[in-house]
């Protein structure tokens, strides 16, 4: 009988379809960090609180579109850093490269986070 561990692997890989302007999406492997249910809930709670605070700040301080976008780019880069540990781009996986990805490809953050969430979907268990 094979031995099976309950513990999950600390990382897993999934393909992410990164949208490209004027071209077809490119499939890029990402290595994601595994989080248990409690850690995942804590992470999502933090993201929700950050989004609410950002919206409040934008209202209170009358941020320009440029200022609001810069804050969003930073927030989305932090989200990607929280769940990834590597990728299949030719560019080295660094904080600067993550910022470049988010700043140059408006659909990339949603694609990465959707692929991460999809990996946790129980429907992927098979037949």
Protein Blocks (a to p, Z undefined) as FASTA:
>chain_A
ZZddfbdcfbdcdddddddehiacdddddddddddfklmmmmmmmmmmmmmmmmmmmmmn
opafklmmmmmmmmmmmmmmmmgcbdfbfbdcdfklmmmmmmmmmklmmmmmmmmmmmmp
mklnoZZ
